[in-house]
Amino acid sequence: MKQNILVELLTFWKNWHFRLLIDLAAKMKFCLPWKSMGVFVTARRRDEEIEMTRMAVQFELEDLNMRPDPEPLLTEMIHEAAYRENTVGLHRFCPTENIAKINREVLYSYLRNYYTPDRMVLAGVGVEHERLVECARKHLLGDRPAWGSEAAVQVDRSVAQYTGGIAKLERDMSNVSLGPAPFPELTHIMIGLESCSFLEADFIPFAVLNMMMGGGGSFSAGGPGKGMFTRLYLNVLNRHHWMYNATSYHHSYEDTGLLCIHASADPRQVREMVEIITREFVLMAGTVDVVELERAKTQLMSMLMMNLEARPVIFEDVGRQVLATRSRKLPHELCALIRDVKPEDIKRVASKMLRGKPAVAALGDLTDLPTYEHVQAALSSKDGRLPRMYRLFR
């Protein structure tokens, strides 16, 4: 499953009594509004709410295809290429033809199968444990949910199977500007390789490697903490003025992971852009400078600690860790694991990653896009260069 659904309830302390709100205002992505008398077990949906939700889903899908930022669509495509027709490679966004099929029975069936106690975590921040347990027993136990008490069917528990491959979408990107000023026509490429799950020990070295690669847009304002000394800035954006973006991403799940680099450039320079990215992948398994490694580890720890200063983030961190691993690593434990990462660890995980098949996602004008076989050959080479092409006629 790609995403967990979080219901966050903001409450207030008064005279040391934990007060549950009567009307729960919860923003749930990809879900309908809740009409609640307690929490979500007494959800009620009216037909007009379902119709409004269909319209909202339709609008989001149209917006996804029109927005200048292609990152959500490319992320969907890279997963489709990496895990062909299984688990996290299945569509995350609702297909247009399925919007009309959304009705009360479909939603109740989903809730009945997936909203089960063994798939839920109740997390609290800033509340005494005994009081939270008392409220959970009072408001969550013994009530019959709106979707019925029938037994859930056997849900799919398949393990992700990494396949590698390519997903291409030819599209005219010359008219995506949001205003009167024209936006340059770009071709977007994302290349990924299988990493590891967040349950494996190599998850931390991969997180450090992703931070070491860093990157961003060519118009980033810079400043402390913006990663201007990461490899994708120093080796790519600072040296190749015609590249508009070069960013590293790391997606990690319970049974697999994917480290990928997104790059954008003019359609006429797609081949050169792909070669630059494959070269950076190959260099991951090369010499790791101690200074850049320490900088990446410091930046990762700083980001971790800064995020955990906010209570909503702590709440989400507790819920997600317990749901995924049945336990929670405290910040100082994670920082200790980050500090223990050595240059040899980075080289080891990168070398292992490069032995796998790549996943490629491409969006825009793909006239000069190298073949998948050429990308695979470049990643298997010593210097990351694409095979040379010779033409008798130009």
C-alpha positions in Angstrom: 0.0 0.0 0.0 1.5 3.3 -1.0 -0.2 5.6 1.5 -1.6 5.4 5.0 -4.7 7.3 5.9 -4.3 9.6 8.9 -7.2 11.1 10.8 -5.8 13.9 13.0 -8.0 15.2 15.9 -6.9 18.4 17.5 -8.2 18.6 21.1 -7.8 21.0 24.0 -6.9 20.4 27.7 -9.1 22.1 30.2 -8.8 21.4 33.9 -6.8 18.3 33.0 -9.8 16.7 31.3 -9.4 15.3 27.7 -12.3 16.7 25.7 -13.3 14.9 22.5 -14.8 17.2 19.9 -18.4 16.4 19.0 -17.9 17.3 15.3 -14.7 15.8 14.0 -13.0 18.0 11.4 -10.6 15.7 9.7 -9.0 16.3 6.3 -8.6 12.9 4.7 -6.9 12.8 1.3 -8.7 10.7 -1.3 -11.6 10.2 1.1 -15.1 11.8 1.6 -16.0 14.2 4.3 -17.1 12.6 7.5 -20.3 13.4 9.3 -19.5 12.2 12.8 -21.2 12.0 16.2 -18.1 10.5 17.7 -15.1 9.6 15.6 -15.3 7.8 12.3 -17.2 4.6 13.3 -20.6 6.4 12.8 -19.8 7.9 9.4 -22.8 8.9 7.3 -22.7 9.8 3.6 -25.5 11.4 1.6 -25.8 11.0 -2.1 -25.0 14.6 -2.7 -21.8 14.3 -0.8 -20.8 11.3 -3.0 -21.6 13.3 -6.1 -19.5 16.2 -4.9 -16.7 13.9 -4.2 -16.9 12.5 -7.8 -16.6 16.1 -9.1 -13.7 16.7 -6.8 -11.9 13.6 -8.0 -12.6 14.6 -11.6 -11.2 18.1 -11.0 -8.0 16.7 -9.3 -7.4 14.4 -12.3 -7.8 17.2 -14.7 -5.5 19.4 -12.6 -2.9 16.7 -12.5 -2.7 16.6 -16.3 -2.6 20.4 -16.6 -0.2 21.5 -13.8 3.3 22.6 -14.8 4.8 20.5 -12.0 5.0 17.0 -13.4 6.4 15.4 -10.2 3.2 13.6 -9.0 2.6 12.2 -12.5 6.2 11.1 -12.9 6.2 9.5 -9.5 3.1 7.5 -10.6 4.8 6.5 -13.9 8.2 5.5 -12.3 6.3 3.1 -9.9 4.3 1.7 -12.8 7.6 1.0 -14.7 9.4 -0.4 -11.6 6.7 -2.7 -10.4 4.8 -3.6 -13.5 1.2 -4.6 -12.7 1.8 -5.4 -9.0 1.5 -3.8 -5.6 3.0 -0.3 -5.5 3.1 -0.3 -9.4 -0.7 -0.2 -9.6 -2.4 3.1 -10.2 -2.6 5.3 -7.2 -4.9 7.8 -8.9 -8.5 6.9 -9.7 -8.9 6.1 -13.5 -11.3 8.4 -15.1 -13.6 5.6 -16.2 -14.0 4.5 -12.6 -15.3 7.8 -11.2 -18.9 7.0 -12.1 -18.6 3.7 -10.2 -18.0 5.4 -6.8 -21.1 4.8 -4.7 -22.1 4.0 -1.1 -21.7 0.2 -1.5 -18.1 0.5 -2.9 -17.0 2.8 -0.1 -18.6 0.7 2.6 -16.9 -2.4 1.1 -13.6 -0.7 1.2 -14.1 0.5 4.8 -15.3 -2.9 5.9 -12.2 -4.7 4.4 -9.5 -2.2 5.4 -10.7 -0.3 8.4 -10.2 -3.3 10.8 -8.5 -3.1 14.3 -5.4 -5.0 13.2 -4.7 -2.3 10.6 -5.2 0.7 12.9 -3.1 2.6 15.3 -4.4 5.1 17.8 -1.6 7.7 18.5 -1.6 10.5 21.0 0.8 13.4 21.6 0.5 15.6 24.7 -2.1 13.3 26.4 -1.6 10.9 29.3 -1.6 7.3 28.2 -4.2 6.1 30.7 -6.6 8.9 29.7 -6.2 8.1 26.0 -6.9 4.4 26.6 -10.0 5.3 28.6 -11.3 7.5 25.8 -10.6 4.8 23.2 -12.5 2.3 25.2 -15.4 4.7 25.7 -15.7 6.0 22.1 -14.3 3.2 19.9 -15.3 -0.1 21.4 -18.7 -1.6 21.3 -20.2 0.6 18.6 -21.4 -0.8 15.3 -19.7 1.0 12.4 -21.9 2.5 9.7 -20.6 0.0 7.1 -21.8 -3.0 9.1 -20.2 -5.7 11.1 -19.8 -8.4 8.5 -16.5 -10.2 8.3 -13.8 -8.6 6.1 -12.7 -10.5 3.0 -9.1 -11.7 2.6 -7.2 -8.5 1.6 -4.3 -8.6 -0.9 -1.0 -9.1 1.0 1.2 -9.6 -2.0 4.9 -8.8 -1.7 6.2 -6.1 -4.1 8.0 -7.6 -7.1 10.5 -5.3 -8.7 10.5 -5.7 -12.5 12.2 -2.6 -14.0 11.0 -1.2 -17.3 10.0 2.0 -18.9 6.8 4.1 -18.9 6.5 6.8 -21.6 3.9 9.5 -22.2 4.3 11.7 -25.2 2.8 15.1 -24.5 2.9 18.7 -25.7 4.5 20.6 -22.8 4.7 24.0 -24.6 1.4 25.3 -23.2 1.6 24.5 -19.4 2.3 28.1 -18.3 -0.1 29.4 -15.6 0.2 33.0 -16.7 0.8 35.2 -19.7 4.6 34.7 -19.5 5.5 31.6 -21.5 7.0 28.6 -19.7 9.8 26.8 -21.5 8.9 23.6 -23.1 10.6 20.8 -21.2 11.0 17.1 -21.3 11.0 15.3 -18.0 12.9 12.1 -17.2 13.0 10.1 -14.1 15.4 7.1 -13.7 15.2 4.8 -10.7 16.8 1.7 -9.2 15.6 -0.6 -6.5 16.9 0.2 -3.0 15.6 -1.5 0.1 12.6 -1.4 2.5 12.5 0.7 5.6 12.7 -2.5 7.7 16.2 -3.3 6.5 19.5 -2.0 8.0 20.5 -0.4 4.7 17.6 2.0 4.9 19.7 4.6 6.8 22.7 4.5 4.3 20.2 4.9 1.4 18.7 7.9 3.2 22.1 9.4 3.6 22.9 8.7 0.0 19.7 10.4 -1.1 20.6 13.4 1.0 24.1 13.5 -0.5 22.7 13.5 -4.0 20.2 16.3 -3.1 19.5 18.6 -6.0 16.5 20.8 -6.8 15.5 23.4 -9.4 17.9 25.6 -11.2 16.2 28.7 -9.8 16.5 27.7 -6.1 17.2 30.7 -3.9 19.9 28.9 -2.0 20.8 29.7 1.6 21.6 27.5 4.6 20.1 24.1 4.5 19.1 24.3 0.8 21.5 21.6 -0.3 23.6 23.8 -2.6 26.6 21.6 -2.0 24.9 18.4 -2.9 26.2 16.4 -5.9 23.3 17.2 -8.2 23.9 20.9 -7.7 27.7 20.8 -7.9 28.0 18.3 -10.7 24.9 18.9 -12.7 23.0 22.2 -12.2 26.1 24.3 -11.7 27.9 22.9 -14.8 25.0 22.5 -17.2 23.0 25.8 -17.4 20.4 24.3 -19.8 19.2 21.8 -17.1 16.1 23.1 -15.3 15.9 20.5 -12.6 17.9 17.6 -11.1 16.4 16.1 -7.9 17.0 12.9 -6.0 14.0 11.0 -4.4 13.9 8.0 -2.2 10.6 6.0 -1.9 10.7 3.3 0.8 8.0 0.8 1.6 7.6 -2.3 3.9 9.0 -4.7 1.3 10.9 -2.6 -1.3 12.3 0.8 -2.1 13.1 3.0 -5.1 15.9 5.6 -5.4 15.4 7.8 -8.4 16.6 11.1 -10.0 14.2 13.5 -11.8 15.7 15.7 -14.4 14.2 18.3 -16.8 15.7 20.0 -19.9 14.9 21.2 -23.4 13.7 18.3 -25.7 16.7 18.8 -28.0 19.1 17.9 -25.1 17.3 14.8 -23.8 20.0 12.4 -24.7 22.7 14.4 -23.1 20.6 14.9 -20.0 20.0 11.1 -19.6 23.7 10.5 -19.9 24.5 13.1 -17.2 22.0 11.3 -14.9 23.3 7.8 -15.6 26.8 9.1 -14.9 25.7 10.4 -11.5 24.2 7.0 -10.7 27.5 5.2 -11.6 29.5 7.8 -9.5 27.5 6.8 -6.4 29.5 3.6 -6.2 32.8 5.5 -6.5 34.8 7.4 -4.0 32.8 9.1 -1.3 34.4 12.3 0.1 34.4 12.4 3.9 33.4 16.0 4.0 30.4 15.6 1.7 29.3 12.5 3.7 29.5 14.4 7.0 27.6 17.3 5.4 24.8 14.9 4.2 24.6 13.2 7.6 24.4 16.5 9.4 21.7 17.8 7.0 19.7 14.6 7.5 19.8 14.8 11.3 19.0 18.5 11.2 16.0 17.9 9.0 14.8 15.1 11.2 15.1 17.1 14.4 13.6 20.2 12.9 10.5 18.3 11.6 10.0 16.7 15.0 9.6 20.1 16.7 6.0 20.2 15.6 3.5 18.1 17.5 1.5 17.1 14.4 4.7 15.7 12.9 5.4 13.8 16.1 1.9 12.4 16.0 2.3 11.3 12.4 5.8 9.8 13.1 4.5 7.8 16.1 1.5 6.5 14.1 3.4 5.5 11.0 6.3 3.9 12.8 4.1 1.8 15.0 1.8 0.8 12.1 4.8 -0.2 10.0 7.2 -1.7 12.5 5.1 -2.3 15.7 7.6 0.0 17.5 9.1 3.5 17.4 12.7 4.5 17.2 13.3 7.7 19.1 15.1 10.6 17.4 18.4 10.0 19.3 18.4 6.4 18.1 17.9 7.5 14.5 20.6 10.1 14.8 23.0 7.5 16.2 22.3 5.2 13.2 22.9 8.1 10.8 26.2 9.0 12.5 27.4 5.3 12.1 27.2 5.5 8.3 30.6 5.1 6.7 31.8 5.8 3.2 32.1 2.0 2.7 28.3 1.7 3.5 27.4 4.2 0.7 29.6 2.5 -1.8 28.2 -1.0 -0.8 24.6 -0.1 -1.1 25.1 1.9 -4.4 27.0 -1.0 -6.0 24.3 -3.4 -5.0 21.6 -1.0 -6.4 23.5 -0.6 -9.7 23.4 -4.4 -10.3 19.6 -4.3 -10.8 17.5 -3.3 -13.8 16.6 0.4 -14.1 13.1 1.9 -14.1 12.5 4.8 -16.5 9.7 7.3 -16.7 9.6 9.9 -19.5 7.1 12.8 -20.1 7.0 15.3 -22.9 8.7 15.4 -26.3 10.5 12.1 -26.5 11.9 12.2 -30.0 15.5 12.0 -28.8 15.0 9.8 -25.8 17.6 6.9 -25.7 16.2 3.4 -25.8 15.7 1.5 -22.5 18.5 -0.9 -23.5 20.9 2.0 -23.9 20.0 3.4 -20.5 20.6 0.0 -19.0 23.9 -0.4 -20.7 25.0 3.1 -19.5 24.2 2.1 -15.9 26.2 -1.1 -16.3 29.3 0.7 -17.7 32.2 2.1 -15.8 31.7 5.7 -16.8 27.9 5.9 -17.2 28.1 6.9 -20.8 25.4 5.9 -23.3 26.4 3.7 -26.3 27.6 5.8 -29.2 25.2 6.1 -32.2 26.5 6.5 -35.7 24.3 7.8 -38.5 25.1 7.7 -42.3 22.6 10.5 -42.9 21.5 13.4 -40.7 
